[in-house]
Amino acid sequence: MLNEQEKSSDNQNKTKETVENGDIINTDDVSQKSDKKNKHNKNKSNNQSAANVPPQPSTSKDSTEAMHIDLKRALDRLQLKSATMGIGTGIDQPKSHEDALKKKYDFWETQPVPNLKEADPPADLNAPIHPPMEPEKIPKECLNLPSGFQWVSLNLNEVDSEEMFELYALLAENYVEDDDNMFRFNYSREFLHWVLQAPGWNPDWFVGVRVYKPDQKKKGKLVGFISAIPSTIRVYDKVLETVEINFLCVHKKLRSKRMAPVLISEITRRVRLKGIFQALYTAGVFLPKPIATCRYYHRSLNPKKLIEVGFSHLTRNMTIPRTVKLYRLPEQPKLSGLRQFERNDIKQVQTLMNKYMEQFDLVPLFSEEEMAHWLLPRTDVVDSYVIEVNLFFLYKNKHLTFSLFQRTNEENNDKEIIGFFSFYILPSTVMDHKQYKEIRAAYSFYNVPSEHCPLLNLMQDALIIAKNTNLDVFNALNQRDNEVFLKELKFGEGDGNLHYYLFNWKCPPMKPEKVGVVLQ
């Protein structure tokens, strides 16, 4: 077996050969794009105010299950969480271990990842596949690209920077869309800035590829991108300094031209130069080899709109009024002491979260700075709430009731945070519709229940707040304790899986309920 340096050098040579010998498209085909389309991508859709809805009624089991099936089909048309990682159509991509065994992985077989045909590691194995490389053995120069292509490090410091607009356009046009070209993920510039400017970010880890002609005075078009951000995680009992890999995207006209392995190899080289040799990433396709697999669940908040834009459809014997009634929520949140998360809450929530996360096997270890960055509310990006009560209260948990009786005397007016929930917001553009321009989706982020504040109660209020802030659908993974609320709150199971991967790390696989980390 080659050692890591030999594998790295061999793989770089292989990658160079594959790209240069592949049928790389004429650069003119990629460069000639309408400026009007890029200008259009800079515009933001205005949000409509949410209407109040009556209290939730009882509904029949058959009707609920029928709508779950229909919503599942509709949502899985738009493959959630970049099922093809922005590098292909996904038509022939394996989705299970059985499918993957039939496929040959030329690139991944050169990388320090578990082999698909290997048995699962024993329970006591939790270690790197290869030790850290010596600094002098890590290549200092970028991988070679064919003539007409150039490496760049994007300047994404500001939301309104020129290169942030370019990245937004690349992702909007090439990252993920449904098979019928009716809906397309719309990562806003504000969202991208939030995800990519995490504490400790490195400008060299925003890796782009431009296409250009030698006589071209202006810089070439951005046709490829991959990013890494620093992250401290715990895997079972080991704490790792890693990076999260995200937004791997290749222009549609360069698909199947072997650019994705080049981007992965280049970001790996750059991260190694900083002394980091592990990475965490997710994908909807089955690669060698997941450490965990979760499934998305979907909860309709605005079924009438979803039906009108063609995102969902009425099932047999269902009407729009009946469907609206089926998913109706209370007008206002039910939990006493509910308020938006503030900077002064960080230490309390951090303590609460650290305690809650002890029961899981793949979790983030947030510093106070990271807590502030990831969880403080940002308009149309992320929203977070706490439940804060006086120390004396009476807890009651029957049929989603939660009663708090607070002392009024000043000497016992101390307050404590007993629960927390958050979700991030990711819209999808609706193509060619007269009335609606986008579908607004919430994704469950980090939630922290306690013995005094059950997760079911927290998530019902999360749904109500999401509905009242004009969001159309709420998505959640079956990770952590989420199974507690999925069925009860009328989430429908999706068809697609989200696989979690660790680069250069081998450990036993874990069940979804043991996964605690969320990647956007």
C-alpha positions in Angstrom: 0.0 0.0 0.0 1.2 3.5 -0.8 1.9 5.8 2.1 -0.1 9.0 2.2 2.5 11.1 0.4 2.9 8.6 -2.4 -0.8 8.4 -2.7 -1.1 12.1 -2.8 1.6 12.5 -5.5 0.2 9.6 -7.5 -3.3 11.0 -7.3 -2.2 14.5 -8.3 -0.5 13.0 -11.4 -3.5 10.9 -12.2 -5.8 14.0 -11.8 -3.6 16.1 -14.0 -3.6 13.4 -16.7 -7.3 12.9 -16.5 -8.1 16.5 -16.8 -5.7 17.2 -19.6 -6.7 14.1 -21.6 -10.4 14.6 -21.0 -12.5 16.4 -23.5 -12.4 19.8 -21.8 -15.0 22.0 -23.3 -14.0 25.0 -25.4 -13.6 28.0 -23.1 -15.8 30.2 -25.3 -18.8 27.9 -24.6 -18.5 28.6 -20.9 -17.4 32.3 -21.1 -20.2 33.5 -23.4 -23.1 34.1 -20.9 -25.7 36.8 -20.8 -24.9 39.6 -18.4 -28.6 40.1 -17.9 -28.9 36.7 -16.1 -26.1 37.6 -13.7 -27.7 41.0 -13.0 -30.9 39.2 -12.3 -29.2 37.0 -9.7 -28.4 40.1 -7.7 -32.0 40.9 -7.0 -33.7 39.7 -3.9 -37.4 38.7 -3.7 -39.6 40.6 -1.2 -41.1 38.6 1.5 -44.9 38.7 2.1 -46.2 39.0 5.6 -47.6 35.8 7.1 -51.3 35.5 7.8 -52.5 34.2 11.1 -54.1 30.7 11.1 -56.8 29.2 13.3 -56.0 26.6 16.0 -55.0 23.1 14.9 -57.9 20.7 14.3 -58.0 16.9 14.5 -57.6 15.1 11.2 -58.0 11.6 9.9 -54.9 9.3 9.8 -55.5 8.3 6.1 -55.6 12.0 5.0 -52.4 12.8 6.9 -50.5 9.8 5.4 -51.7 10.6 1.9 -50.5 14.2 2.2 -47.2 13.0 3.6 -46.6 10.7 0.6 -47.4 13.6 -1.8 -45.2 16.1 -0.1 -42.4 13.6 0.1 -42.5 13.1 -3.7 -42.7 16.8 -4.3 -39.8 17.7 -2.0 -37.6 14.9 -3.2 -37.9 16.2 -6.8 -35.7 19.1 -5.5 -32.9 16.9 -4.2 -32.2 18.2 -0.7 -28.8 19.1 0.5 -27.1 19.0 -2.8 -27.6 15.3 -3.5 -25.2 15.4 -6.4 -22.9 17.9 -4.7 -23.2 20.3 -7.7 -21.2 18.0 -10.0 -23.8 16.0 -11.9 -27.3 15.1 -12.6 -27.6 12.4 -10.1 -29.3 10.0 -12.5 -26.7 7.3 -12.3 -25.4 8.2 -8.8 -25.5 5.4 -6.3 -27.9 6.0 -3.3 -27.2 2.8 -1.3 -24.3 0.6 -0.3 -25.6 -2.1 -2.6 -25.6 0.3 -5.6 -22.2 1.7 -4.7 -20.6 -1.8 -4.7 -21.4 -2.0 -8.4 -19.6 1.2 -9.2 -15.8 1.8 -9.6 -14.4 4.8 -7.7 -11.1 5.6 -9.4 -10.6 8.8 -7.5 -11.8 7.8 -4.0 -9.7 4.6 -4.2 -6.6 6.8 -4.1 -7.8 8.7 -1.0 -7.5 8.0 2.7 -11.2 6.9 3.2 -12.6 3.5 4.2 -13.1 1.0 1.3 -16.7 0.0 0.6 -15.7 -3.7 0.6 -14.1 -3.6 4.0 -15.8 -4.8 7.1 -16.9 -2.1 9.6 -14.1 -1.2 12.0 -14.2 -2.8 15.5 -15.8 -0.8 18.3 -12.4 0.2 19.8 -11.0 1.6 16.5 -11.3 5.4 16.3 -8.2 6.8 14.6 -6.8 8.4 11.5 -6.2 6.2 8.5 -2.8 7.9 7.9 -0.7 9.9 10.3 -0.1 13.6 9.7 2.2 14.3 6.8 5.5 16.0 7.3 5.3 19.7 6.2 8.1 19.3 3.7 6.3 16.5 1.9 3.2 18.6 1.2 3.3 20.2 -2.2 3.6 24.0 -2.0 2.3 24.7 -5.5 -1.2 24.3 -6.9 -2.1 21.4 -9.0 -1.6 21.9 -12.7 -4.7 22.8 -14.8 -5.1 22.5 -18.6 -4.4 25.6 -20.7 -7.3 28.0 -20.4 -8.0 27.3 -16.7 -6.7 29.1 -13.7 -6.8 28.7 -9.9 -8.1 31.6 -7.8 -8.8 32.3 -4.1 -12.1 34.2 -3.9 -12.5 37.3 -1.9 -15.7 36.7 0.0 -15.1 39.1 2.9 -18.1 41.3 2.1 -21.7 40.4 1.2 -21.7 42.8 -1.7 -18.2 42.0 -3.1 -17.9 41.2 -6.8 -16.7 37.7 -6.2 -19.5 37.0 -3.8 -21.9 37.9 -6.7 -20.0 35.5 -8.9 -20.2 32.7 -6.5 -23.9 33.3 -6.0 -24.4 33.2 -9.7 -22.4 29.9 -10.1 -24.4 28.2 -7.4 -27.7 29.6 -8.5 -27.2 28.3 -12.0 -25.3 25.0 -11.4 -25.7 23.7 -7.9 -29.0 21.9 -7.4 -32.3 22.1 -9.3 -35.2 19.6 -9.8 -35.4 17.4 -12.9 -38.2 19.5 -14.5 -36.4 22.8 -14.0 -39.3 24.2 -12.0 -37.4 24.9 -8.8 -33.8 25.8 -8.0 -32.0 26.3 -4.7 -31.2 29.9 -4.0 -28.4 30.4 -1.6 -28.5 34.1 -0.9 -25.3 36.1 -0.6 -26.1 36.7 3.0 -26.4 33.0 3.6 -23.2 32.2 1.8 -21.4 34.9 3.9 -22.7 33.4 7.1 -21.6 29.9 6.2 -18.2 30.7 4.8 -17.1 33.5 7.1 -17.1 31.2 10.2 -14.6 32.0 13.0 -11.1 31.0 11.8 -11.9 31.1 8.1 -9.0 31.1 5.7 -9.2 33.0 2.4 -7.0 30.3 0.7 -9.8 27.8 1.4 -12.3 29.5 -0.9 -11.0 27.8 -4.0 -12.2 28.7 -7.5 -11.4 27.8 -11.1 -11.7 30.4 -13.8 -11.7 29.9 -17.6 -10.0 32.5 -19.6 -8.3 33.2 -23.0 -4.6 34.5 -23.1 -5.7 37.7 -24.9 -8.6 38.3 -22.5 -8.1 41.5 -20.5 -10.8 40.9 -17.9 -10.8 38.0 -15.5 -12.4 34.8 -16.8 -15.7 33.3 -15.8 -15.9 31.3 -12.5 -16.6 27.7 -13.5 -15.8 25.7 -10.4 -15.7 26.2 -6.6 -15.1 24.3 -3.3 -14.8 25.6 0.2 -13.5 24.6 3.6 -14.1 26.1 7.0 -12.4 25.1 10.3 -14.4 23.0 12.8 -13.8 21.3 16.1 -15.8 18.1 16.5 -15.9 15.1 18.7 -16.1 11.6 17.1 -17.0 9.1 19.9 -14.3 9.9 22.5 -11.8 11.8 20.2 -11.7 15.5 19.7 -10.6 16.5 16.1 -9.5 19.7 14.5 -11.1 19.4 11.1 -12.6 21.3 8.3 -16.1 21.2 6.9 -16.1 20.8 3.1 -19.0 22.5 1.3 -20.3 24.0 -1.9 -18.4 21.7 -4.3 -19.8 23.0 -7.6 -18.8 22.6 -11.3 -20.3 24.4 -14.2 -22.9 22.3 -16.0 -20.9 22.4 -19.3 -17.9 20.9 -17.5 -19.8 18.0 -15.8 -18.1 14.6 -16.3 -14.9 16.3 -17.3 -13.1 15.2 -14.0 -12.9 18.7 -12.5 -14.5 17.7 -9.2 -11.5 15.4 -8.2 -9.1 18.2 -9.0 -11.0 20.7 -6.8 -11.1 18.1 -3.9 -7.3 17.4 -4.3 -6.5 21.1 -4.3 -8.5 21.9 -1.2 -7.0 18.9 0.5 -3.5 20.2 -0.3 -4.3 23.7 1.0 -5.8 22.4 4.2 -2.9 20.1 4.9 -0.5 23.1 4.6 -2.3 24.4 7.7 -1.7 21.2 9.6 -5.2 19.8 9.3 -5.6 16.2 8.0 -9.3 15.3 8.7 -12.5 16.7 7.0 -16.2 16.3 7.5 -18.6 16.5 4.6 -22.1 15.3 3.6 -23.7 14.2 0.3 -26.9 12.7 -0.9 -25.0 10.2 -3.0 -23.3 7.1 -1.6 -19.5 7.4 -1.6 -16.7 5.4 0.1 -17.7 5.3 3.0 -20.3 6.9 5.3 -20.0 6.9 9.0 -23.7 7.7 9.3 -26.8 8.1 7.2 -29.7 10.3 8.1 -33.0 10.9 6.4 -34.9 14.2 5.8 -38.4 14.7 7.0 -40.7 17.5 5.7 -43.5 19.4 7.3 -45.8 21.6 5.1 -46.5 25.0 6.5 -48.2 26.6 3.5 -49.8 23.8 1.6 -51.9 26.1 -0.6 -48.9 27.8 -2.0 -46.9 24.6 -2.5 -49.9 23.2 -4.5 -50.3 26.4 -6.6 -46.7 26.5 -7.7 -46.6 22.8 -8.5 -44.3 21.9 -5.7 -47.0 19.6 -4.3 -50.2 18.2 -5.6 -53.6 17.3 -4.2 -54.1 13.6 -3.5 -57.3 11.8 -4.3 -60.3 12.9 -2.3 -58.4 15.9 -1.0 -59.2 19.6 -1.6 -57.2 22.7 -0.9 -59.4 23.7 2.1 -59.1 20.2 3.6 -55.3 20.2 3.0 -55.0 23.6 4.7 -57.0 22.4 7.6 -54.8 19.3 7.9 -51.6 21.3 8.4 -53.1 24.1 10.4 -51.1 25.4 13.4 -52.0 27.5 16.4 -51.7 31.2 15.8 -49.2 31.9 18.5 -46.4 29.9 20.3 -47.5 28.1 23.5 -44.3 28.1 25.6 -44.1 30.6 28.4 -40.8 32.5 28.5 -40.2 32.2 24.8 -38.0 34.9 23.3 -35.4 35.4 20.7 -31.8 34.3 21.4 -29.5 37.1 22.4 -25.7 37.6 22.9 -26.1 37.6 26.7 -27.5 34.1 26.5 -24.5 32.5 24.9 -22.9 31.1 28.1 -26.1 29.6 29.4 -27.0 28.0 26.1 -23.5 26.7 25.6 -23.6 25.0 28.9 -27.0 23.5 28.2 -25.9 22.4 24.7 -22.7 20.8 25.9 -24.5 18.8 28.5 -27.2 17.7 26.0 -24.6 16.7 23.3 -22.8 14.4 25.6 -25.1 11.5 24.6 -24.2 11.7 20.9 -21.2 10.4 19.0 -20.6 13.0 16.3 -21.0 16.5 17.6 -19.6 20.1 17.1 -17.7 21.7 20.0 -18.6 25.3 19.7 -16.5 28.1 21.3 -18.5 31.2 22.5 -17.4 33.0 19.4 -18.7 30.1 17.2 -22.0 30.0 19.2 -22.5 33.7 18.5 -21.7 33.3 14.8 -23.8 30.2 14.1 -26.8 30.9 16.4 -27.4 34.6 16.8 -30.4 35.5 14.6 -29.8 36.9 11.1 -32.7 38.1 9.0 -33.6 35.5 6.4 -30.6 33.4 7.3 -30.9 31.9 10.8 -33.4 32.3 13.7 -33.0 31.1 17.3 -35.1 31.2 20.4 -34.7 30.4 24.1 -37.2 29.5 26.8 -36.3 31.5 29.9 -38.3 31.1 33.1 -38.2 32.0 36.8 -36.4 29.3 38.8 -39.7 28.3 40.5 -42.1 26.6 38.2 -44.5 23.7 37.8 -44.0 21.4 34.8 -46.8 19.5 33.2 -46.6 17.5 30.0 -49.9 16.2 28.7 -51.2 16.7 25.1 -48.6 19.3 24.3 -49.4 21.5 27.3 -46.6 23.2 29.2 -47.6 25.3 32.3 -45.3 27.6 34.2 -46.3 29.3 37.4 -43.8 32.0 38.4 -43.2 33.5 41.8 -44.0 37.2 41.9 -41.8 38.2 44.9 -38.6 40.0 43.9 -36.3 37.8 46.0 -37.0 34.8 43.7 -36.9 36.6 40.4 -33.8 34.8 39.1 -34.3 33.4 35.6 -32.8 30.4 33.8 -32.8 29.2 30.2 -34.4 25.7 30.0 -34.7 25.2 26.3 -33.4 26.4 22.9 -34.2 25.8 19.3 -33.0 27.2 15.9 -33.5 26.8 12.2 -31.8 28.2 9.1 -33.6 29.5 6.0 -32.9 28.3 2.5 -35.3 29.4 -0.3 -35.8 27.8 -3.7 -36.5 30.0 -6.8 -39.8 29.2 -8.5 -39.2 29.3 -12.2 -41.7 31.0 -14.5 -44.6 31.5 -12.1 -46.8 34.6 -12.3 -47.5 35.0 -8.6 -44.8 33.4 -6.6 -41.0 33.9 -7.0 -39.7 31.5 -4.3 -40.5 28.8 -1.8 -39.0 29.5 1.6 -37.8 26.5 3.5 -36.7 26.2 7.2 -34.2 23.6 8.2 -34.0 22.4 11.8 -30.5 23.4 13.1 -29.6 23.0 16.8 -32.2 22.3 19.4 -31.6 21.8 23.1 -34.5 20.4 25.3 -34.3 19.7 29.0 -36.2 17.8 31.6 -38.3 20.9 32.1 -38.8 21.7 28.4 -39.4 18.7 26.1 -38.3 18.7 22.5 -41.9 18.1 21.3 -43.0 21.4 22.8 -39.9 23.3 21.5 -40.5 22.0 17.9 -44.2 22.8 17.9 -43.3 26.4 18.7 -40.6 26.3 16.1 -43.2 25.4 13.4 -45.5 28.1 14.6 -42.8 30.8 14.4 -41.6 29.5 11.0 -45.2 29.7 9.7 -45.7 33.2 11.1 -42.4 34.4 9.4 -43.7 33.4 6.0 -41.9 30.1 5.6 -43.5 27.4 3.5 -42.0 24.1 4.6 -40.0 22.9 7.5 -37.3 20.2 7.1 -35.6 18.1 9.7 -33.2 15.1 9.8 -33.9 12.0 11.9 -30.8 12.7 13.9 -30.4 13.3 17.7 -33.8 12.9 19.5 -35.8 14.2 16.5 -37.8 11.0 16.2 -39.7 12.2 19.3 -41.6 14.9 17.3 -41.5 13.9 13.6 -44.7 11.8 13.6 -46.5 13.7 16.2 -46.1 17.0 14.4 -47.0 15.6 11.0 -43.6 15.5 9.3 -43.5 13.2 6.3 -40.6 11.0 5.6 -38.5 11.9 2.5 -37.0 9.4 0.0 -33.5 10.7 0.0 -30.7 10.1 2.5 -28.0 12.4 3.7 -24.7 10.6 4.2 -22.0 11.8 6.6 -18.3 11.3 5.8 -15.0 11.7 7.5 -11.8 12.1 5.4 -8.7 10.3 6.7 -10.6 8.8 9.7 -11.8 5.3 10.5 -14.3 4.5 13.2 -17.4 2.3 13.6 -20.6 3.5 11.8 -23.2 5.2 14.0 -27.0 5.3 13.9 -28.7 8.5 12.9 -29.9 9.2 16.5 -26.2 9.4 17.5 -25.4 12.1 15.0 -25.4 15.6 16.5 -23.8 17.9 13.9 -25.6 19.8 11.1 -24.0 21.0 7.9 -25.8 23.6 5.8 
